[in-house]
Amino acid sequence: MNKQSYRDHLRFYTPHHFIFYPLTGLLVIGSAILGLRYQEYRLAFILFAVCVLLMIWLSFMLRQHYALTLQDRVVRLEMRLRYYQLTNIRFEVYEPQLTFKQIAALRFASDGELPALVQRALDEKLSPDAIKKSIVYWTPDEMRV
């Protein structure tokens, strides 16, 4: 397994990102071209393109919403458990002072640097990106949605 880092922590889902979206994009482009070429069917092609665009938007929103809502809850629980195990202090005390994106960025920190990085994030109001860039020993997340 390759070591995960700031540069390569993004994930793609091949059927969704590289098959579904390109094909539906081609349908939209194709219907626009056909609408320009065949004036008598222009309205039909425009309606088809609008339907495909709505389908793309809906599939993106639903896929993201359900998976990420659940994942956000799991991330919070994971951070509460890890922080408590490492410091014997409840993480819930600090949660109101951190955004979810900061909490999500902190989870990539190794156990050895997590408590100090949490404190730094609180004191310096570090952005999620700054938190990730501050991590020396990256803890990979191989199970993200």
Secondary structure, DSSP 4 states (H G I P E B T S, - for coil): -PPP-STT-----HIIIIIIHHHHHHHHHHHHHHHHH-GGGHHHHHHHHHHHHHHHHHHHHHHHHHHHHHHHHHHHHHHHHHHHHHHSS-GGGTGGGS-HHHHHHHTTB-TTTHHHHHHHHHHHT--HHHHHHH-SSB---TT--
